[in-house]
Amino acid sequence: MKIIVFEVEEWERRTFERLKTKHEIEFVNELLNMENVKQYADAEAVSPFIYSDLSADVLKNLRRLKLIATRSTGFDHIDLDYCKKNNITVCNVPVYGDNTVAEHVFGLLLAISHNLIAAVDRTRRGDFSQTGLQGFDLLGKTLGVIGTGSIGQCVIEIAKGFRMNVVASDVRQNEELASSLGFSYLTMDELLATSDIITLHVPSNEKTRNLISGEAFAKMKDGVVLINTARGDIVDVKALVKAIADGKVAAAGLDVLPEESVIREEAELLYSVYRKKCVLDTLLANHILLRLRNVIITPHSAFNTREAVERILNTTVENIISFINGEPKNIVVKK
């Protein structure tokens, strides 16, 4: 089988080496996109990360493609309808870093609550003044967790270590879990109204797109803190900019932004805007957020620890081997 692995670093290649004895494997540092797809027309399997373009327009150039083994839990970068119609199996990595992402949530939150970015910048300049650096305790604060899947559960467990009050909202409530971890389920509106800090742990789909909208911000406490390590399009960033300007949101910690791939590849900005029809006002809102002192943004790196990436790589290789052996697992779309 001809296997092409995209968006791969040198050290990551070692995990795929065991496939070389029986299969042809090619490593590509760049993303798969419309500009380069014809170079890989003979691919039978591809393994991308989340920034590659696996839309129908790209995939139709891969006539021999049988398998997409994405190195991510999310698969919103893949046209699943096209894959179903063209007998392309899609596999993902359902679990790799629940604790990893949850730890990043608290990295963002502690950076906000203790003004760590400003404090470090100031002392590096030789200024040891504490003016304007006063933060707030997590002890006793109410944390609202939207989504109590595996990552949300890890967040709750960590929050309990900080002796926070925890409330949650989920379309599937698990009362046994709530009892064992010591939190309460509320309706979405109740959670928005009572939480001092809100953290998001839901997938990106039609139901969650712009879940945190202007209407949702209006229901929140004044001075709320928002953390998003899930997907960028869950938050209406234009509404977030306004909520920050109005003082409704005191601070935000974001690991994801809508259209983040466009920001990531500034050199391709105009191409992306006009070919992918990115929304210009969303891009503008993203750039405003990047420059606000009370907003901390990391580059979709919550997953990026050595241990988590190794789990991703190992699961991906197992997905490829299982498919080749006729027993595919972690299936999103079945051939």
C-alpha positions as CSV (number, residue, x, y, z in Angstrom):
1,M,0.0,0.0,0.0
2,K,1.2,3.5,-0.8
3,I,0.9,5.6,2.4
4,I,1.6,9.3,2.7
5,V,2.0,11.0,6.0
6,F,1.4,14.8,6.0
7,E,2.4,17.5,8.5
8,V,4.9,15.2,10.1
9,E,8.1,16.2,12.0
10,E,11.4,14.3,11.8
11,W,11.1,12.7,15.2
12,E,7.6,11.5,14.5
13,R,8.6,9.4,11.5
14,R,10.2,6.7,13.6
15,T,6.8,5.4,14.7
16,F,5.8,4.7,11.1
17,E,9.0,2.9,10.3
18,R,7.5,-0.5,11.0
19,L,5.2,-0.1,8.0
20,K,8.2,0.2,5.6
21,T,8.9,-3.6,5.5
22,K,5.7,-4.3,3.6
23,H,4.5,-0.9,2.3
24,E,5.7,2.2,0.6
25,I,5.6,5.2,2.9
26,E,6.3,8.8,2.1
27,F,6.7,11.6,4.6
28,V,5.6,15.2,3.7
29,N,6.3,18.1,6.0
30,E,3.7,20.3,4.4
31,L,-0.1,20.2,4.4
32,L,-2.2,18.4,1.9
33,N,-4.1,21.0,-0.1
34,M,-5.3,21.9,-3.6
35,E,-2.0,23.2,-4.6
36,N,0.0,20.0,-4.1
37,V,-2.6,17.2,-4.2
38,K,-1.8,16.1,-7.7
39,Q,1.7,15.2,-6.6
40,Y,0.2,12.4,-4.4
41,A,-2.4,11.1,-6.8
42,D,-1.2,7.5,-6.3
43,A,-1.8,7.5,-2.5
44,E,-3.9,4.6,-1.2
45,A,-3.8,5.9,2.4
46,V,-3.1,9.3,3.8
47,S,-2.4,10.4,7.4
48,P,-3.0,14.1,7.9
49,F,-3.2,16.3,10.9
50,I,-6.0,18.9,11.3
51,Y,-4.6,21.6,9.1
52,S,-4.6,19.6,5.8
53,D,-7.5,20.2,3.4
54,L,-9.5,17.0,2.9
55,S,-12.5,18.6,1.2
56,A,-14.2,17.0,-1.8
57,D,-12.3,19.2,-4.2
58,V,-9.0,17.9,-2.9
59,L,-10.0,14.3,-2.4
60,K,-11.4,13.8,-5.9
61,N,-7.8,14.0,-7.1
62,L,-6.8,11.0,-5.0
63,R,-8.5,8.3,-7.2
64,R,-6.8,5.4,-5.5
65,L,-7.5,6.5,-1.9
66,K,-8.9,3.8,0.4
67,L,-8.0,5.2,3.9
68,I,-7.7,8.4,5.7
69,A,-6.1,7.9,9.1
70,T,-6.3,11.4,10.7
71,R,-4.0,12.0,13.6
72,S,-6.7,13.8,15.6
73,T,-9.9,13.2,17.5
74,G,-11.8,15.8,15.5
75,F,-12.5,15.1,11.8
76,D,-14.2,18.4,10.7
77,H,-11.4,18.9,8.2
78,I,-12.6,15.9,6.3
79,D,-15.5,15.7,3.9
80,L,-17.2,12.7,5.3
81,D,-20.0,12.7,2.8
82,Y,-17.5,12.4,0.0
83,C,-15.8,9.5,1.8
84,K,-19.0,7.6,2.3
85,K,-19.9,8.0,-1.4
86,N,-16.5,6.9,-2.6
87,N,-15.8,4.0,-0.2
88,I,-13.0,5.7,1.7
89,T,-12.6,4.5,5.3
90,V,-11.9,7.3,7.8
91,C,-10.3,6.5,11.2
92,N,-9.4,8.9,14.0
93,V,-7.7,8.9,17.4
94,P,-10.5,8.9,19.8
95,V,-8.5,9.1,23.0
96,Y,-4.9,10.4,23.4
97,G,-4.6,13.3,25.8
98,D,-7.6,13.8,28.0
99,N,-5.4,14.8,30.9
100,T,-3.1,16.7,28.5
101,V,-5.8,19.1,27.3
102,A,-7.3,19.4,30.8
103,E,-3.9,20.4,32.1
104,H,-3.6,23.1,29.4
105,V,-7.0,24.4,30.5
106,F,-5.5,25.1,33.9
107,G,-2.3,26.4,32.4
108,L,-4.4,29.1,30.7
109,L,-6.6,29.7,33.7
110,L,-3.6,30.1,36.1
111,A,-1.9,32.4,33.7
112,I,-5.0,34.6,33.7
113,S,-5.8,34.4,37.5
114,H,-2.2,35.3,38.4
115,N,-1.5,37.7,35.5
116,L,1.6,35.5,34.7
117,I,2.2,36.8,31.2
118,A,2.4,40.4,32.3
119,A,4.3,39.6,35.4
120,V,7.0,37.7,33.5
121,D,7.3,40.3,30.8
122,R,7.6,43.0,33.4
123,T,10.4,41.3,35.5
124,R,12.3,40.5,32.3
125,R,12.5,44.2,31.8
126,G,13.9,44.6,35.3
127,D,10.6,46.1,36.6
128,F,9.6,44.4,39.9
129,S,6.5,46.6,40.5
130,Q,3.3,44.8,41.4
131,T,1.0,47.5,40.2
132,G,-1.8,46.1,38.1
133,L,-0.8,42.5,38.7
134,Q,-3.4,41.6,41.4
135,G,-5.2,38.4,40.4
136,F,-7.8,36.1,42.0
137,D,-8.0,32.8,43.8
138,L,-9.6,29.7,42.2
139,L,-10.6,28.5,45.6
140,G,-14.4,28.8,45.9
141,K,-15.0,30.0,42.4
142,T,-17.7,28.3,40.3
143,L,-16.4,26.5,37.2
144,G,-18.9,25.8,34.5
145,V,-17.9,22.8,32.4
146,I,-19.8,22.6,29.1
147,G,-19.3,19.0,27.9
148,T,-18.6,16.2,30.4
149,G,-16.9,13.7,28.1
150,S,-13.4,12.4,28.9
151,I,-11.6,15.7,28.8
152,G,-14.4,17.5,30.7
153,Q,-14.2,14.8,33.4
154,C,-10.4,15.4,33.7
155,V,-11.0,19.1,34.0
156,I,-13.5,18.5,36.8
157,E,-11.1,16.3,38.7
158,I,-8.4,18.9,38.5
159,A,-10.8,21.7,39.6
160,K,-11.7,19.7,42.7
161,G,-8.0,19.7,43.6
162,F,-8.2,23.5,43.5
163,R,-11.4,23.3,45.7
164,M,-13.6,24.9,43.2
165,N,-17.3,24.5,42.9
166,V,-18.2,22.7,39.7
167,V,-21.4,22.8,37.6
168,A,-21.8,21.2,34.2
169,S,-24.1,21.1,31.2
170,D,-24.3,18.2,28.7
171,V,-26.9,16.8,26.3
172,R,-26.1,13.4,28.0
173,Q,-26.2,13.7,31.7
174,N,-24.4,11.1,33.8
175,E,-25.7,11.4,37.4
176,E,-23.5,8.6,38.6
177,L,-20.4,10.5,37.3
178,A,-21.8,13.7,38.9
179,S,-22.1,12.0,42.3
180,S,-18.7,10.4,42.2
181,L,-16.8,13.6,41.1
182,G,-19.0,15.9,43.2
183,F,-20.5,18.3,40.6
184,S,-24.0,19.2,39.6
185,Y,-25.7,19.3,36.2
186,L,-27.5,22.5,35.3
187,T,-29.3,23.7,32.2
188,M,-27.2,25.7,29.8
189,D,-28.8,28.9,30.9
190,E,-28.3,28.1,34.6
191,L,-24.7,27.4,34.0
192,L,-24.1,30.6,32.1
193,A,-25.8,32.6,34.9
194,T,-23.9,31.1,37.8
195,S,-20.4,30.4,36.6
196,D,-17.4,32.6,37.4
197,I,-15.3,30.6,34.8
198,I,-16.6,28.7,31.8
199,T,-14.6,26.1,29.9
200,L,-15.7,24.4,26.7
201,H,-15.4,20.7,25.9
202,V,-17.8,19.9,23.1
203,P,-17.1,18.8,19.5
204,S,-17.6,21.0,16.5
205,N,-20.8,20.3,14.6
206,E,-23.9,22.1,13.4
207,K,-25.5,22.1,16.9
208,T,-22.4,23.6,18.6
209,R,-21.3,26.1,16.0
210,N,-21.5,29.5,17.7
211,L,-22.9,27.9,20.8
212,I,-21.3,30.8,22.7
213,S,-23.0,33.6,21.0
214,G,-24.0,37.2,21.8
215,E,-27.2,35.8,23.4
216,A,-25.1,33.4,25.5
217,F,-22.7,36.1,26.7
218,A,-25.7,38.3,27.7
219,K,-26.7,35.5,30.2
220,M,-23.3,35.3,31.8
221,K,-22.1,37.0,35.0
222,D,-20.3,40.3,34.5
223,G,-16.5,39.6,34.7
224,V,-16.7,36.0,33.6
225,V,-13.6,34.2,32.4
226,L,-13.9,32.0,29.2
227,I,-11.6,29.1,28.4
228,N,-11.8,27.3,25.0
229,T,-9.6,24.4,24.1
230,A,-12.2,22.6,22.0
231,R,-12.8,24.1,18.6
232,G,-12.7,27.7,17.4
233,D,-16.1,27.8,15.8
234,I,-17.9,27.0,19.1
235,V,-17.4,30.6,20.1
236,D,-18.7,33.6,18.0
237,V,-15.5,35.6,18.1
238,K,-17.2,38.8,17.0
239,A,-19.5,38.4,20.0
240,L,-16.5,37.6,22.2
241,V,-14.7,40.8,21.2
242,K,-17.8,42.9,22.0
243,A,-18.3,41.0,25.4
244,I,-14.7,41.9,26.3
245,A,-15.1,45.5,25.2
246,D,-18.3,45.8,27.3
247,G,-16.7,44.2,30.4
248,K,-19.0,41.2,30.3
249,V,-15.9,38.9,29.8
250,A,-13.0,39.9,32.0
251,A,-10.5,37.6,30.3
252,A,-10.3,34.7,27.9
253,G,-7.9,31.8,27.4
254,L,-8.1,30.3,23.9
255,D,-6.2,27.5,22.3
256,V,-8.4,27.5,19.2
257,L,-9.8,30.2,16.9
258,P,-12.1,29.9,13.9
259,E,-10.1,30.2,10.6
260,E,-7.0,29.6,12.6
261,S,-5.3,27.9,9.7
262,V,-5.6,31.2,7.8
263,I,-3.8,33.0,10.6
264,R,-1.3,30.2,10.8
265,E,-0.4,30.6,7.1
266,E,-0.3,34.4,6.7
267,A,1.6,34.1,3.4
268,E,-1.5,32.4,2.0
269,L,-4.0,34.9,3.4
270,L,-5.5,36.3,0.2
271,Y,-5.6,32.9,-1.4
272,S,-7.4,31.4,1.6
273,V,-9.9,34.3,1.8
274,Y,-10.9,34.1,-1.8
275,R,-10.6,30.4,-2.5
276,K,-12.0,29.1,0.8
277,K,-14.4,31.9,1.3
278,C,-13.2,32.7,4.8
279,V,-15.2,35.4,6.6
280,L,-13.3,38.6,6.7
281,D,-14.9,40.0,9.8
282,T,-14.1,36.7,11.7
283,L,-10.5,37.1,10.6
284,L,-10.5,40.7,11.9
285,A,-12.0,39.6,15.2
286,N,-9.3,36.9,15.5
287,H,-6.6,39.5,15.0
288,I,-8.2,41.9,17.5
289,L,-8.2,39.0,20.1
290,L,-4.5,38.3,19.4
291,R,-3.7,41.8,20.6
292,L,-5.8,42.2,23.7
293,R,-3.9,42.1,27.0
294,N,-6.6,40.2,28.8
295,V,-6.8,37.4,26.2
296,I,-4.2,34.6,26.2
297,I,-4.0,32.6,22.9
298,T,-2.0,29.5,22.3
299,P,-1.6,28.0,18.8
300,H,-3.8,24.9,19.1
301,S,-1.1,23.3,21.2
302,A,-3.2,21.9,24.2
303,F,-2.6,18.4,22.9
304,N,1.1,18.9,22.3
305,T,3.1,17.0,24.9
306,R,5.6,14.3,24.0
307,E,3.4,11.6,25.7
308,A,0.2,12.7,24.0
309,V,1.8,12.9,20.5
310,E,3.4,9.5,20.9
311,R,-0.1,8.1,21.8
312,I,-1.5,9.8,18.7
313,L,1.2,8.3,16.5
314,N,0.9,4.8,17.9
315,T,-2.8,4.7,17.6
316,T,-2.6,6.0,14.0
317,V,-0.2,3.3,13.0
318,E,-2.4,0.7,14.6
319,N,-5.4,2.1,12.7
320,I,-3.5,1.7,9.4
321,I,-2.3,-1.9,10.2
322,S,-5.9,-2.9,11.3
323,F,-7.3,-1.5,8.1
324,I,-4.8,-3.4,6.0
325,N,-5.6,-6.6,7.9
326,G,-9.3,-6.2,7.2
327,E,-10.3,-5.3,10.7
328,P,-10.4,-1.5,10.8
329,K,-10.9,0.2,14.2
330,N,-11.6,3.7,15.5
331,I,-13.8,4.1,12.4
332,V,-15.5,7.4,11.6
333,V,-16.6,6.3,8.1
334,K,-16.6,2.7,7.0
335,K,-15.8,1.6,3.5
